Amino acid sequence: MLNTDQKTAPASGEAKIPAENQPQTRLPREYESRFECDKELKPFLDEKELLKQLPVSRRTLFAWVESGKLPCVKIRRRKIYHWPSVQAALLRLQRRAE
């Protein structure tokens, strides 16, 4: 038997939904691109991602890193590259070549 204090949810789907579970309003268009993908905000790249950005071969990339022309961070056996630092290093190389 049910107490008079307890009520069941109506079968018609008119149950109350808490405010935090309500659908969110859409972001303005100017902010959507920042949240759709993290490519713009990703400062560290692995070797494959870096090679997509640079028009050089894997062997050339390895030689530049070994000679100290390009900075990298080594974590165990894996190397990652800080994209703003790589850009700055390439600009330094360009200035030396001129």
GIRA-V393259 format. One record per backbone hydrogen bond with DSSP energy under -1.0 kcal/mol. NH is the residue of the N-H (numbers start at 0). CO is the residue of the C=O. If there is no record, write none. Layout:
# GIRA-V393259
NH	CO
NH	CO
This chain:
# GIRA-V393259
12	9
20	17
21	18
30	27
31	27
34	31
35	31
44	80
49	45
50	46
51	47
52	48
53	49
55	53
60	56
61	57
62	58
63	59
64	60
65	61
66	62
68	63
69	63
72	79
74	77
77	74
79	72
80	44
82	42
85	81
86	82
87	83
88	84
89	85
90	86
91	87
92	88
93	89
94	90
95	91
96	92
97	93
